[in-house]
Amino acid sequence: LYVGQRILEGLVPYRDILAPQPPLHQVGAALCQRFGEGVFGSALVGARLYTLIQRVLCVLLIFCVAREWFRSDAHGLVAATIYAFLPIGFWWSIGV
């Protein structure tokens, strides 16, 4: 999200800012922060929205992969639930 904010300030990723994230991740953060500033008046709301969208998409992806591997909706639901509440990602995203 820091890199997204720096992109909004006019810096160019990988030239002015060194970051390990892929470009789509950085641009997505910048777009959500811009959206938050424009609609809600706060880039922080956009940042929280971005982490929420990213988290939900990852949970859905894990559900689909686990369901496919184990051929069971129940296994997919368990895997998605475990991932959704893993302390690292869960508490980090709330902290934003």
Backbone as CSV, one residue per row, in Angstrom:
resi,resn,N_x,N_y,N_z,CA_x,CA_y,CA_z,C_x,C_y,C_z
1,LEU,0.820,-1.194,0.000,0.000,0.000,0.000,0.863,1.256,0.000
2,TYR,2.035,1.166,0.616,2.956,2.300,0.575,3.368,2.584,-0.865
3,VAL,3.659,1.519,-1.602,4.062,1.690,-2.998,2.903,2.261,-3.807
4,GLY,1.680,1.811,-3.530,0.517,2.373,-4.204,0.385,3.864,-3.964
5,GLN,0.627,4.286,-2.742,0.569,5.722,-2.422,1.664,6.483,-3.153
6,ARG,2.833,5.900,-3.239,3.932,6.558,-3.953,3.645,6.663,-5.456
7,ILE,2.959,5.665,-6.029,2.561,5.731,-7.428,1.605,6.898,-7.637
8,LEU,0.678,7.084,-6.693,-0.250,8.214,-6.783,0.477,9.554,-6.729
9,GLU,1.640,9.570,-6.080,2.438,10.792,-5.999,3.260,11.024,-7.268
10,GLY,3.216,10.085,-8.204,3.888,10.278,-9.486,5.164,9.480,-9.684
11,LEU,5.562,8.684,-8.718,6.769,7.878,-8.884,6.482,6.664,-9.759
12,VAL,7.495,6.153,-10.414,7.359,5.022,-11.328,7.901,3.766,-10.644
13,PRO,7.071,2.686,-10.603,7.541,1.448,-9.983,8.765,0.886,-10.700
14,TYR,9.648,0.279,-9.943,10.869,-0.378,-10.403,11.926,0.591,-10.928
15,ARG,11.576,1.855,-11.104,12.578,2.852,-11.457,12.822,3.764,-10.262
16,ASP,11.753,4.318,-9.725,11.858,5.213,-8.571,11.608,4.484,-7.251
17,ILE,10.902,3.375,-7.319,10.526,2.628,-6.117,10.963,1.183,-6.312
18,LEU,11.695,0.643,-5.370,12.066,-0.766,-5.418,11.104,-1.542,-4.534
19,ALA,10.422,-2.524,-5.119,9.460,-3.324,-4.374,9.373,-4.711,-4.993
20,PRO,9.170,-5.745,-4.166,9.116,-7.108,-4.693,7.763,-7.498,-5.277
21,GLN,6.725,-6.694,-5.074,5.397,-7.063,-5.551,5.297,-6.928,-7.068
22,PRO,4.408,-7.742,-7.670,4.185,-7.611,-9.111,3.475,-6.294,-9.428
23,PRO,3.628,-5.793,-10.642,3.087,-4.475,-10.980,1.573,-4.367,-10.824
24,LEU,0.835,-5.421,-11.146,-0.619,-5.348,-11.026,-1.041,-5.135,-9.576
25,HIS,-0.321,-5.726,-8.657,-0.600,-5.551,-7.228,-0.395,-4.089,-6.824
26,GLN,0.669,-3.497,-7.280,0.963,-2.104,-6.938,-0.034,-1.147,-7.569
27,VAL,-0.358,-1.366,-8.827,-1.313,-0.499,-9.514,-2.708,-0.670,-8.910
28,GLY,-3.057,-1.890,-8.543,-4.350,-2.129,-7.881,-4.456,-1.364,-6.573
29,ALA,-3.376,-1.361,-5.799,-3.367,-0.598,-4.552,-3.521,0.892,-4.831
30,ALA,-2.833,1.386,-5.843,-2.925,2.809,-6.180,-4.339,3.174,-6.632
31,LEU,-4.960,2.322,-7.448,-6.311,2.602,-7.929,-7.327,2.608,-6.793
32,CYS,-7.212,1.648,-5.884,-8.148,1.614,-4.757,-7.948,2.809,-3.835
33,GLN,-6.710,3.249,-3.651,-6.470,4.432,-2.824,-7.030,5.677,-3.500
34,ARG,-6.874,5.779,-4.806,-7.448,6.909,-5.541,-8.974,6.873,-5.443
35,PHE,-9.557,5.675,-5.580,-10.999,5.503,-5.452,-11.468,5.927,-4.062
36,GLY,-10.729,5.521,-3.039,-11.074,5.899,-1.668,-11.030,7.399,-1.454
37,GLU,-10.016,8.046,-2.028,-9.919,9.507,-1.905,-11.084,10.192,-2.613
38,GLY,-11.439,9.698,-3.797,-12.492,10.337,-4.578,-13.885,10.101,-4.034
39,VAL,-14.177,8.883,-3.620,-15.535,8.533,-3.197,-15.752,8.754,-1.706
40,PHE,-14.803,8.322,-0.896,-14.980,8.385,0.557,-14.204,9.513,1.214
41,GLY,-13.339,10.158,0.470,-12.547,11.244,1.026,-11.347,10.793,1.825
42,SER,-10.987,9.509,1.721,-9.860,8.992,2.487,-9.187,7.852,1.720
43,ALA,-7.892,7.971,1.541,-7.138,6.895,0.885,-7.112,5.653,1.771
44,LEU,-7.236,5.835,3.082,-7.228,4.701,4.003,-8.424,3.781,3.755
45,VAL,-9.578,4.359,3.460,-10.756,3.543,3.144,-10.496,2.741,1.872
46,GLY,-9.875,3.353,0.894,-9.518,2.638,-0.330,-8.532,1.524,-0.064
47,ALA,-7.566,1.765,0.814,-6.583,0.734,1.162,-7.256,-0.440,1.857
48,ARG,-8.171,-0.147,2.764,-8.900,-1.225,3.437,-9.776,-1.991,2.458
49,LEU,-10.382,-1.286,1.542,-11.193,-1.930,0.522,-10.326,-2.855,-0.335
50,TYR,-9.147,-2.398,-0.669,-8.222,-3.207,-1.476,-7.832,-4.492,-0.751
51,THR,-7.493,-4.405,0.515,-7.111,-5.611,1.256,-8.304,-6.550,1.411
52,LEU,-9.486,-5.988,1.574,-10.679,-6.823,1.683,-10.955,-7.554,0.369
53,ILE,-10.877,-6.850,-0.741,-11.096,-7.474,-2.050,-10.058,-8.563,-2.301
54,GLN,-8.815,-8.258,-2.005,-7.736,-9.227,-2.210,-7.952,-10.464,-1.341
55,ARG,-8.356,-10.258,-0.101,-8.579,-11.375,0.823,-9.725,-12.256,0.342
56,VAL,-10.827,-11.640,-0.072,-11.991,-12.398,-0.537,-11.652,-13.198,-1.791
57,LEU,-10.920,-12.587,-2.717,-10.533,-13.310,-3.931,-9.630,-14.498,-3.620
58,CYS,-8.721,-14.339,-2.681,-7.843,-15.457,-2.289,-8.646,-16.577,-1.630
59,VAL,-9.605,-16.220,-0.780,-10.449,-17.228,-0.131,-11.242,-17.998,-1.186
60,LEU,-11.818,-17.286,-2.159,-12.572,-17.959,-3.212,-11.681,-18.869,-4.050
61,LEU,-10.485,-18.415,-4.345,-9.557,-19.230,-5.120,-9.167,-20.500,-4.359
62,ILE,-8.900,-20.367,-3.080,-8.549,-21.533,-2.269,-9.725,-22.502,-2.181
63,PHE,-10.937,-21.969,-2.049,-12.111,-22.828,-2.042,-12.207,-23.633,-3.338
64,CYS,-12.039,-22.954,-4.462,-12.140,-23.633,-5.765,-11.055,-24.689,-5.951
65,VAL,-9.844,-24.363,-5.568,-8.734,-25.316,-5.730,-8.929,-26.530,-4.818
66,ALA,-9.273,-26.288,-3.548,-9.462,-27.411,-2.620,-10.654,-28.272,-3.040
67,ARG,-11.724,-27.635,-3.503,-12.892,-28.397,-3.966,-12.510,-29.282,-5.157
68,GLU,-11.707,-28.745,-6.046,-11.281,-29.518,-7.219,-10.362,-30.674,-6.818
69,TRP,-9.421,-30.409,-5.939,-8.476,-31.447,-5.528,-9.150,-32.583,-4.768
70,PHE,-10.007,-32.212,-3.825,-10.617,-33.220,-2.951,-11.999,-33.671,-3.419
71,ARG,-12.513,-33.044,-4.489,-13.830,-33.391,-5.037,-14.931,-33.308,-3.979
72,SER,-14.848,-32.286,-3.139,-15.825,-32.139,-2.063,-15.979,-30.664,-1.714
73,ASP,-17.227,-30.206,-1.676,-17.476,-28.825,-1.265,-17.100,-28.598,0.196
74,ALA,-17.304,-29.624,1.012,-16.987,-29.497,2.437,-15.491,-29.266,2.641
75,HIS,-14.659,-29.997,1.916,-13.212,-29.802,2.030,-12.813,-28.406,1.541
76,GLY,-13.435,-27.957,0.473,-13.167,-26.610,-0.020,-13.548,-25.551,0.987
77,LEU,-14.679,-25.736,1.637,-15.129,-24.785,2.648,-14.202,-24.762,3.865
78,VAL,-13.759,-25.932,4.283,-12.830,-26.006,5.425,-11.511,-25.315,5.076
79,ALA,-10.978,-25.601,3.894,-9.710,-24.987,3.482,-9.842,-23.471,3.385
80,ALA,-10.946,-22.994,2.797,-11.157,-21.550,2.662,-11.321,-20.890,4.022
81,THR,-12.020,-21.543,4.933,-12.223,-20.986,6.280,-10.910,-20.911,7.044
82,ILE,-10.114,-21.957,6.943,-8.806,-21.941,7.619,-7.957,-20.796,7.083
83,TYR,-7.918,-20.649,5.765,-7.121,-19.564,5.203,-7.663,-18.192,5.614
84,ALA,-8.976,-18.050,5.607,-9.589,-16.750,5.912,-9.228,-16.266,7.306
85,PHE,-9.038,-17.199,8.236,-8.771,-16.798,9.619,-7.350,-17.103,10.080
86,LEU,-6.446,-17.368,9.139,-5.040,-17.522,9.526,-4.564,-16.224,10.165
87,PRO,-3.893,-16.298,11.282,-3.532,-15.081,12.002,-2.705,-14.076,11.206
88,ILE,-1.773,-14.530,10.384,-0.892,-13.589,9.699,-1.687,-12.690,8.761
89,GLY,-2.367,-13.263,7.810,-3.120,-12.457,6.858,-4.329,-11.786,7.470
90,PHE,-5.004,-12.482,8.370,-6.215,-11.946,8.968,-5.923,-10.699,9.800
91,TRP,-5.003,-10.800,10.714,-4.709,-9.665,11.598,-3.978,-8.559,10.852
92,TRP,-3.152,-8.919,9.868,-2.459,-7.893,9.094,-3.457,-7.057,8.308
93,SER,-4.425,-7.719,7.676,-5.390,-6.971,6.878,-6.305,-6.120,7.744
94,ILE,-6.614,-6.578,8.944,-7.399,-5.750,9.857,-6.594,-4.547,10.314
95,GLY,-5.288,-4.714,10.460,-4.417,-3.641,10.920,-4.274,-2.496,9.935
96,VAL,-4.590,-2.734,8.673,-4.499,-1.674,7.688,-5.606,-0.682,7.952
